[in-house]
Amino acid sequence: MVFSSMQFLFVFFPVVFGVYFVLPTIRLKNLFLLFASLMFYIWGERNYVFVMLASITITWAGGVLLEKSRSDKERRIALATGIIVNLLLLAYYKYAVFLIQSFGNALALVGIRFAAPENLQHVHLPAGISFFTFQAISYLIDLNRGTIKCQRNLATFGMYKSFFPQLIAGPIVRYAHIEKEVDHRPVSWAHVTEGISIFCVGLAQKILLANPMGQLADDVFNSPLADLTSASTWLGATAYDLQIFFDFSGYSQMAIGLGRMFGFTFPQNFNVPYTASSITDFWRRWHMSLSSWFRDYLYIPLGGNRCSKTRNFFNLFIVFFLCGLWHGASWTFVIWGAYHGLFLCLEKAGLLEKLNKAPVGLSRLYAMLVVLVGWVFFRADSLTYALGFLKKMFGLDSTPLSADRLSLYDLLNYERIVVFSIALVLSAQLYPKLPVFQSSERPHPLAEIVRGVALSGVFLLSLVYLAGSTFNPFIYFRF
Amino acid sequence: MKRLSHSILAVSFLISIALGFLGTLNQWNPYFGPINENRTIAGKPEFSIKDLSKTIAQTDQYLADNFGFRKFMIRSHALIRHFVFNAYSAENRVLEKLGVTE
C-alpha cells in the first residue's frame, strides 16, 4: 500500500487515525501502531513480514544483550552478531541474485559456464529492507556508543522499527531521533494540523508533479536509442531529474507529516537539493537521513577526513560506492555512486575552492549538470543504454536516426509544458522571494485564509488527479 | 506553531477523508456525466481463510476500483484537464507515436 492510493487515504488512514485518538494511553497507542504497521506491511508484502519480524527480534535481542554484557568482549560479540545477521538478511534478499549473476558473467569472460542454483535465480526483495536494516545497525551502534538507552519492551521496539510512515521509503529515522517520543509524546491539534499540511504538500508533489514528469521520462527512456534526438534526451533526463526529486521528496514529506500527526518528529530529508553549488553541497541537501547515516556509521569510523589525503579519497570513494550499491543491486547504481564519489574527491582535491570563488550561477550550473548526468546511470536499464544515452545528449553519436524519431513536438503538449515549467521553478527555487512565500511569526489573518483555501484546493486537486490517474509508481520502493 | 492556514487545510482534509471513508463503506458514487470504462471493475473479494494472500490481493483491487465518489472524481479530472489544458482522455498524441493506439 502506498500513501498516494485511495486504499490508504480512504480506508487505512481514517481507521488508524480515528482509533489512535480514541485510545487513552501511550502504551495502548503504541500497541495499536505496531498492529497497524504490521497490517500495512502484510497488505503489500504478505509472508515477507516474517523477514521484518526477524530483523526486529534480532535487533531487540542484540540490544538487550549489549546492555547486559559485562565485558568488552561480550559487547563486541553482541554488537557484531546483531549487525551481521541484519546484513546477511539484506545481502540475501537484495544482493544474492546480483552477486551470483555478476560471478557467472565474470566466469563467462574466461570461458567457464556457471549456472546459478534455481532458488537464487529470483529472490523477492521485501519492501523497505534497506531502510529497516540501516535503522537496526544505527540502533545497535548508538547503543554501544552509549548515546541511547536500550528499549527493553519488544512491542515498543517493534513499533519503532515497523512504524508505517517511515517503514518503506524512509526517511531513515534513528532511534535517537524519537527515543523520548516513543514513551512520552504530546498529541495536540497543533501537531495534527501541522502534520496534515506537510502530508498534503508531499501528496501534491507526488501526484501533481512527480507522476506527470515520470510519464514524460518513461516516454524517453523506454524508447530505443535510435529514436532519440539530442534534444529529446536532454528533455528526458531533466524530466527524470524532476521526477525523482518530487517523488522521493514527496514521499518523505508524507512520511514526516504522518509522523507529526501521531506525535513524532522525523528528521528532514531534503533541503532544496537542486540549488546546490557543488556535489559536496548536494549531498548535504539530498536524502539527508541517508547521507548523515553513511557519515556517522561509515565515513567517520573509516577515519573521515582526519587522515592522509589519499586515505580520505579512499574513504569517500568507498562510502559512495556503497551508497550506490545501497540504492540497487545493479552495476548502473554502483557506477552512479562511484561517479558521485569521484566528483567529491575532485572537489576535495581543490575543485571546491575554485567553485566557491566562481559566480553562484556557474557553480550551480556545474552541480546541476553533474547530477543530471548521474541520473542517467540511475534511470537507465543497462550500462550500455546509459552510455548510448549520454553520447546522444552530448552529440557524440553519429548513427543515423530512425524514421520513428521522437522530437520535442512528439513529447510535449500544453499540459506537460505547464507541469514541467512549474516543477522546474519549484525544484530550483527560481521564483522571486515574495512575502507570500515567507513564513513569519505573525502572518496576516487574510493571507492565512487565502493560503489555507489554496492549500485545500491543491489537496482536492491531488485527490481528483489520483482518482483519474492509474499511473502511480513510487521510485524508492525498489530500495 | 499554530497557524490558521494549517487549521483550514486540516478541516478540509479531515472532512474529505471522512467522506471518502463513508463513501467507500456505503458505495456512494454520484456522477454528473458518462464514464466510459475500458475495463472490468474488480468485484467483491471472496474471503478464504486458506488463501489469505489471494483475499488480500482481491480486497486491494476491489478498494482501488470501488472507492467512494470515484465516478465524480474521474469526471472532475477529465473536466479540469479539458478546461485548463484543452486535453482529452481519448486524445494522446505522444503515446500514439510510441505504439499505443488511441
Interface residues (C-beta under 8 A of the other chain):
Chain A: M1 S5 M6 Q7 L9 F10 V11 F13 P14 V15 F17 I42 W43 R46 N47 W189 A190 V192 T193 E194 I196 S197 F199 C200 D219 N222 S223 D404 L406 D410 L411 N413 Y414 E415 V418 E441 P443 P445 E448 I449 R451 G452 V453 L455 S456 F459 L460 L461 L463 V464 Y465 A467 G468 S469
Chain B: M1 K2 R3 L4 S5 H6 S7 I8 L9 A10 S12 F13 L14 S16 I17 A18 G20 F21 G23 T24 S53 I56 D60 L63 A64 F67 G68 F69 R70 M73 I74 S76 H77 A78 I80 R81 F85 N86 A87 R93 V94 L95 K97 L98
